[in-house]
Amino acid sequence: MAANVSIILIAASVEERVMVLEEIIKNAVIMTAKHKTDAVGVGSVVTVKRGKEEKIFTIVGSEEADVAAGKISNKSPLGEATIGKKKGDKFSYTTPGGEVSGEIIEIK
């Protein structure tokens, strides 16, 4: 009986994951290889300066986000603060540690 319950739970988990993936695919937008570099958008590789430190991030959709790899979600505070900004623009966003501000140095 315990084996049957385990199988049912695994099947439910798989079915739930399939539903999530179907929803992601349904709402997916195909990005072209070429994107504009005059303003930050999904797919942009952005160099930002915060204080004296410069960092490079790639703006990606939330499913692709990987902070350790420098891939920041467009829905994250940093992503939302930079979307639409141009080279030289300043931005700010709120974190649990307080207000953070920066500047767009380069967009690729």
N, C-alpha and C positions, 0 to 999 in steps of 0.2 A: 504494500500500500504506500509506503514512504517513497518508493521508486516512482510510482505513478504521480504522486504529488510533485516530485522533483521534475519530472518530464513536463507536467502541466505548467509549472513555474518557468521553466526554460523556454517553452513554446510561447508563453505570454510575453516574456522578455524579448524574444526574437521578433514577435509580431509588433510589439511597441516600437522597437528600433526600426523596423521596416516602415511603419507609419511616419516616424520622424524623418527618415531618409526620403520618402515620397514627398513630404511637405517641402523639404529643402530643394528637391529637384523641381517641384512645381513652381517654386518662387525664384529659382536660379535665373541669373542674368548672364548671358555669354558676354565676356569682355573681349574686345578685339585686342590684338597684339599692340596696336598703336594707341596711345592715349595722349591727351594734351599735357604739356608740361608747364603751361602758364599758371595753373592753379592745382592745388592738391585734390586728389580724388582717389577712389579705390584703384589700386594698381600703381600708384605713385610711390617712388622711392624718395623719401624726404630727409634732408639734413636739417635738424633743428638744433638751436642753441638755447640751452637753459643755464643761466649763470655763465660760468666760464667753460662749461662742458658742451661739446657738440656730439650728437649721436645721429646715426642713420637708421631710419625705420622704413618699412614697406607697409603701406596702408592696404589691408585686406578685409574681406568679409569676416564676420564673426566666427564662422566655422573653420576658417583657415588660420586664425590667430595663434601665434606661438611667440610669446614675449621673449623667451630665451633665444629664439632665432631672429629677433628683431622684426617680427610680423605683428603689427598692431591692428586690432579690430577698428573698423570705421565707427563702431558703436561705443568704443571705449572713450573715457574722458579726453585723452590725448587725441584720438582719432577724430572725435566730434569737433574738438577745438581747432584742428588744422584743416578739415575739409573746406574747400573753397578759398583757402588763403593763398596768397601769391608770394613770390620771393620778396623778402624784406618785411612782410607783414608780421606783426606781433600778435600773440594769442595768449590766452590764460584759461585755466581750468581748475576745478576744485578737487582735491584729494582728501582722504581722511587726515593727512598731515597738514592740510592747509592749502592756500592758493599757490598755484605754480604758474609761472609765466615764461614765455620763450619767444623765439623769433625763427621764421622760416629762412634758412640760409640757401638751400638749393632744392630744386624739384627735378626729378628725372622720370 
